[in-house]
Amino acid sequence: MIKPYPIGRQDFKAIIEDGYAYVDKTERMYEMIKNRTFVFLSRPRRFGKSLLINTLQQYFEGNRDLFKDLKISRLEKDWIKYPVFRFDMSGCKDMDVDGMYSYIGNTLWWYEKKYDIQTEEKNNGVRFQNLIQTAVKNTGRKAVILIDEYDSPLLAHLHDGKLADVKPVLQELYQQVKVNEQFEQFVFITGISRFSQVSIFSTLNNLVNISMDPRFDDICGISSDELLENFKDGISQLAERYDCTFDEMYLKLKNKYDGYHFSYDSKDIFNPLSVLSSLDFKDLKNFWFETATSSYVIDHLKKHNAQILDFEGVQMFESGFYASYEDERSVYPLLYQAGYLTIKDYDRESEVYTLSYPNSEVRVSMLEVLMPSWVGCSTDDGKINMQKFYFALKAGRIDDAFELLKEFFLQIPNVLNNKNEKHFQTVIYVLFRWLGFYTQSEVNTSKGRLDCILFAPKQIFIIEFKVDESAEKALSQINEKGYADPYHTDGRPIIKIGVNFSSEERTIEGWIVEEELKVKN
């Protein structure tokens, strides 16, 4: 019998006692605890940070029985009980300054009751310091401090002009972590971002950041090995639902939910929310994007006029991952930390990282979010039109497909139509990627730059665009530049399409198709 999946469950004690499926991370957790005192971890939302915090709480509170069947039971011999102070800052992300102050104060009040502390003090920082020192004095053990989603209130107010008011409220609490380090056994702070160059984080400059440490790539999330070790039966059931083999379903899951990398030498990491939801609901939907997309990300993209084609093949130095979102004009640091981009390559010589979408779930969902700003229609309208296009293209009815595409361009409001090749090319690229095809845009070759290549299940489409010229000229360029040559050994038929747009009519003026049916030797 398959154990229930702990979707949305963050209470380690309940997961273990109620018999939910649990991917054992305790060995990695133990390694982190024993070799470090002040630790920071950045991971995307809904990626298991809160469950890790809760597991640490149970460990430091000495609840040995919960861990009896886990890896840490073979490593830990002492099981000492420490005073633990845990703060979940996501609980006050939508509050005003007064609400945040009261929220933190209520958490402190709960601990003051636990340690029988009577106080008239109003300052949260002073109260927290008194709590730490009193608990240490009463128990004879140093304190453990766990702060989950430390940056949630900051990100919530990233674009509303209230950051200057929010920071002092949080800093009053956080600075006690630094001031009282002599009384602390272990400090663990999680979040999405690292707000560098601002006082909120410089106060905590004694933290060791393990976010890009290869040794802790899989401390959150699910690796390929963990998925196969823990969820084979669930994959088999999903494969049966989709009428495919186990191996085929595993590849579908990898394409949809895998592909996260958190260091230069990272193993592949599955999005835990998405893959477990897929096994539970027996469906391949965009679970994470539907539940974890935050308004601050969309607002950030709009503020910086983010372009759809800019999110693949992004190159950055490591320092770029921790740039301040208040000062940095680039959207990439936030997109990486929030899980919309991930590391796909690393060049050791230049120390340059290459970022792209982690998987098809994020890629397709991001296109949906940004689609209206490019084509001026609702995503539902776009999907219906493009489904018709897809089925015509899949059936080999290329003329019918491009007639539909021609009609689609006519529906784009004139204000959005830039009447240049780049605009038409971008819309084509977005539509193809939205449909799930593997598409590359502006592909560099030895003889020039190919506008678009589309890898369909049974064909390869090589497309060249012209504006106010001719489809024949576009096709001629494909042949003269040998754009199809690198793909002759693929085995799929190659279909070359020259397309000409009319800036006056704001749509496709004509197209010409040439098909290579045989693979060249």
SVG drawing of the C-alpha trace seen along z (x, -y; Angstrom):
<svg xmlns="http://www.w3.org/2000/svg" viewBox="-10 -54 50 56">
<polyline fill="none" stroke="black" stroke-width="0.4" points="0.0,0.0 1.4,-3.4 1.9,-5.8 0.0,-9.1 2.0,-12.0 2.7,-14.9 1.6,-17.6 1.6,-20.9 2.6,-19.2 5.4,-20.9 5.0,-19.3 7.7,-16.6 6.2,-15.0 2.8,-14.6 4.4,-13.2 6.2,-10.5 3.5,-9.7 0.7,-9.6 2.6,-7.5 3.2,-9.9 5.9,-9.2 9.1,-10.9 12.3,-11.4 15.0,-10.9 17.2,-14.1 18.5,-13.6 22.0,-12.4 22.6,-15.6 21.0,-17.6 23.3,-16.0 26.3,-16.9 25.2,-20.5 24.6,-20.7 27.8,-19.1 30.2,-21.3 28.5,-24.7 26.9,-27.0 25.4,-29.9 23.8,-28.7 21.8,-30.4 20.0,-28.5 18.2,-29.9 15.7,-27.8 12.6,-28.6 9.2,-28.8 7.4,-25.4 10.7,-23.6 10.8,-22.0 12.5,-24.7 9.8,-24.8 9.8,-21.0 13.6,-21.1 13.1,-23.8 10.5,-21.7 12.7,-18.7 15.6,-20.6 13.2,-21.8 12.2,-18.2 15.9,-17.2 17.1,-20.0 14.2,-19.5 15.5,-15.9 12.5,-14.0 14.6,-10.9 11.7,-8.5 10.6,-10.4 14.0,-9.7 14.4,-6.0 14.0,-4.6 15.9,-7.4 19.6,-7.8 20.4,-10.2 19.6,-7.5 22.9,-5.8 24.9,-9.0 23.6,-10.8 24.4,-9.3 23.6,-12.2 20.2,-13.6 20.5,-16.7 17.5,-18.9 18.1,-22.6 15.8,-25.6 14.5,-26.3 13.1,-29.6 11.4,-29.3 10.0,-32.2 8.0,-31.8 8.1,-35.2 5.8,-34.2 3.0,-34.7 3.4,-38.5 4.3,-39.0 0.9,-40.7 0.8,-42.8 1.5,-46.5 4.3,-47.6 2.2,-47.6 0.8,-44.1 4.4,-42.8 5.5,-44.2 2.5,-42.6 3.0,-39.3 6.6,-39.1 5.6,-40.2 3.0,-37.4 5.6,-34.8 7.8,-36.2 4.9,-36.2 4.3,-32.5 8.0,-31.7 7.9,-34.1 4.9,-32.1 6.9,-28.8 9.8,-30.1 7.7,-31.9 9.0,-35.4 7.0,-38.4 7.8,-41.6 6.5,-45.0 9.1,-45.6 7.7,-46.7 10.8,-46.5 10.9,-43.2 14.6,-43.2 15.1,-43.6 12.4,-40.9 14.1,-38.5 17.5,-39.0 16.0,-38.5 14.3,-35.3 17.5,-33.9 19.6,-34.6 16.9,-33.5 16.3,-30.2 20.0,-29.5 20.3,-30.3 17.3,-28.1 18.1,-25.1 21.9,-25.1 21.9,-24.7 22.7,-27.1 19.7,-28.3 18.8,-27.2 17.3,-29.8 15.3,-28.9 14.0,-31.6 11.9,-30.5 11.3,-32.7 13.2,-35.6 12.8,-37.7 9.1,-37.1 8.0,-40.5 10.7,-42.3 9.7,-40.7 6.1,-41.4 6.9,-45.1 9.6,-45.1 7.7,-47.5 5.2,-49.4 7.7,-51.9 7.4,-50.5 10.8,-48.6 12.3,-51.5 9.6,-51.0 9.7,-47.2 13.4,-46.8 13.7,-48.3 11.0,-46.0 12.8,-42.9 16.3,-44.2 15.3,-44.8 14.7,-41.0 17.5,-39.7 20.3,-41.8 19.8,-39.8 21.1,-36.7 24.4,-38.4 24.5,-40.1 23.8,-36.9 25.9,-34.4 27.8,-33.4 24.5,-32.0 23.6,-30.1 24.2,-26.4 22.9,-26.6 21.2,-29.2 19.5,-28.4 17.8,-30.9 16.0,-30.3 14.7,-32.5 14.4,-33.0 16.8,-35.9 19.9,-37.2 19.5,-41.0 23.1,-42.0 24.3,-45.6 21.5,-46.4 21.5,-46.5 19.0,-43.8 21.5,-41.2 24.8,-42.7 23.7,-42.5 23.8,-38.7 27.3,-38.6 28.4,-35.7 26.1,-33.3 27.7,-30.6 25.7,-30.5 25.4,-26.9 22.9,-27.8 25.4,-27.0 27.5,-24.4 27.5,-21.2 27.4,-19.2 23.9,-20.4 22.4,-20.5 19.7,-18.0 19.0,-19.0 15.7,-20.3 13.9,-18.9 14.0,-15.3 17.0,-13.9 16.5,-11.3 17.9,-8.6 15.5,-9.6 12.5,-9.6 13.3,-6.1 14.1,-4.8 10.9,-6.1 8.2,-6.4 8.5,-3.5 4.9,-2.4 3.6,-5.9 5.4,-6.2 4.0,-2.9 0.5,-4.0 1.0,-7.2 2.4,-5.3 -0.7,-3.1 -2.9,-6.1 -1.1,-7.5 -0.8,-4.1 3.0,-4.2 5.9,-2.3 7.6,-3.0 10.7,-4.4 8.6,-6.6 6.8,-8.1 10.0,-8.7 11.3,-10.7 8.0,-12.6 8.4,-13.5 12.0,-14.6 11.1,-16.8 8.2,-18.3 9.5,-18.8 13.3,-18.0 16.3,-20.1 17.0,-22.3 20.7,-22.8 21.9,-24.8 25.7,-24.8 28.3,-24.5 28.4,-20.7 24.8,-20.0 22.9,-16.8 19.4,-17.1 16.8,-18.1 13.0,-17.6 10.6,-20.2 9.1,-18.3 5.7,-19.9 5.1,-19.3 6.4,-15.7 4.5,-14.6 1.4,-16.3 1.7,-14.6 2.0,-11.2 -0.9,-11.9 -3.4,-13.4 -2.0,-11.1 -1.7,-14.0 1.0,-16.0 -0.1,-19.6 1.8,-22.7 1.4,-22.3 4.2,-24.4 3.7,-27.4 0.0,-27.5 0.6,-27.7 4.0,-29.3 4.0,-32.2 4.2,-35.4 3.0,-38.8 6.4,-40.4 8.0,-38.3 5.4,-39.4 5.7,-43.0 9.5,-42.8 9.3,-41.5 6.9,-44.3 9.0,-46.9 12.1,-45.9 10.2,-45.4 11.5,-41.8 11.6,-40.2 10.6,-36.6 13.6,-35.7 16.0,-36.9 15.4,-34.0 17.4,-31.3 21.2,-31.1 21.7,-33.9 25.3,-34.2 26.3,-35.5 29.2,-35.4 28.5,-34.0 28.3,-37.5 25.3,-38.2 23.2,-35.6 23.3,-37.8 22.8,-41.2 20.5,-43.6 17.0,-43.6 16.6,-47.2 19.6,-48.5 20.2,-45.8 18.4,-46.5 18.6,-42.9 15.8,-40.5 18.0,-37.5 19.0,-37.3 15.4,-37.3 14.3,-34.8 17.1,-32.4 16.4,-32.6 12.6,-32.3 13.1,-29.1 12.2,-30.4 15.7,-30.1 18.4,-27.6 22.0,-26.7 22.4,-24.8 26.2,-25.1 29.3,-26.3 32.7,-27.2 35.5,-26.7 38.0,-28.8 35.9,-31.9 33.8,-31.1 30.7,-32.0 27.3,-30.4 24.7,-29.8 21.0,-30.0 17.9,-28.8 14.4,-27.5 14.7,-24.4 12.0,-22.4 8.9,-22.5 6.5,-23.3 8.3,-26.6 9.0,-27.4 5.4,-27.0 3.9,-28.7 6.2,-31.7 5.2,-32.1 1.5,-32.0 2.2,-34.8 4.0,-37.0 1.9,-36.0 -0.8,-38.7 1.8,-41.5 3.2,-40.2 0.1,-39.1 -2.6,-41.2 -5.1,-38.4 -6.1,-36.2 -4.2,-33.0 -7.4,-31.0 -7.9,-32.7 -4.3,-32.1 -4.5,-28.4 -7.5,-27.8 -6.0,-29.4 -2.7,-27.7 -4.2,-24.3 -5.7,-24.5 -2.4,-25.5 -0.7,-22.7 -3.0,-20.0 -2.7,-21.3 1.1,-21.3 1.2,-17.9 -0.9,-16.5 1.4,-17.9 -1.1,-20.5 1.4,-23.3 -0.5,-25.6 -3.6,-25.3 -1.3,-25.9 0.2,-29.1 -3.3,-30.4 -4.3,-30.0 -1.1,-31.8 -1.7,-34.6 -5.2,-35.1 -3.6,-35.0 -1.3,-37.9 -4.2,-40.0 -5.8,-39.7 -2.8,-41.3 -3.6,-44.9 -1.7,-47.4 -0.2,-49.1 1.6,-45.8 2.9,-45.2 6.4,-46.6 6.4,-45.8 9.9,-44.4 11.4,-41.0 12.4,-40.7 8.8,-41.1 7.3,-38.6 10.1,-36.2 9.6,-36.5 5.8,-35.9 6.5,-32.8 9.0,-31.5 6.7,-32.0 3.8,-30.3 5.9,-27.2 7.4,-26.9 4.0,-27.4 2.8,-24.4 5.6,-22.3 7.9,-22.0 11.7,-22.3 12.4,-25.5 15.6,-27.6 15.7,-31.1 18.5,-33.0 20.7,-29.9 24.3,-30.7 25.8,-28.6 29.1,-28.6 27.5,-30.6 25.0,-32.9 22.2,-33.1 19.1,-30.9 15.9,-32.6 14.1,-29.6 14.3,-25.8 11.4,-23.7 11.9,-20.1 8.5,-18.5 7.9,-14.9 8.1,-13.7 9.7,-16.5 12.3,-19.3 11.1,-22.7 13.7,-25.2 12.2,-28.7 13.6,-31.9 11.7,-35.2 11.8,-38.3 9.9,-41.6 8.7,-43.3 10.9,-41.1 9.8,-37.7 9.3,-34.1 11.4,-32.9 14.3,-35.0 13.9,-33.6 13.9,-30.0 16.9,-30.8 18.9,-31.9 18.2,-28.6 19.7,-26.7 22.5,-29.1 23.7,-29.2 23.2,-25.4 21.1,-25.9 19.7,-22.3 23.1,-20.6 23.8,-20.0 20.4,-18.1 20.7,-15.7 21.7,-12.8 18.8,-13.3 16.5,-10.9 13.4,-13.1 12.3,-14.8 13.5,-18.3 10.9,-20.9 12.3,-24.3 9.9,-27.2 10.6,-30.7 8.2,-33.3 7.6,-36.9 5.8,-39.4 4.1,-42.5 4.6,-45.5 1.7,-47.2 -0.8,-44.3 0.8,-43.4 0.7,-39.7 2.2,-36.9 2.2,-37.9 3.4,-34.6 5.4,-31.4 7.1,-28.8 7.8,-25.2 10.5,-22.8 10.8,-19.3 13.8,-17.0 12.4,-13.5 15.6,-11.5 18.5,-11.6 21.8,-12.5 24.7,-10.1"/>
</svg>
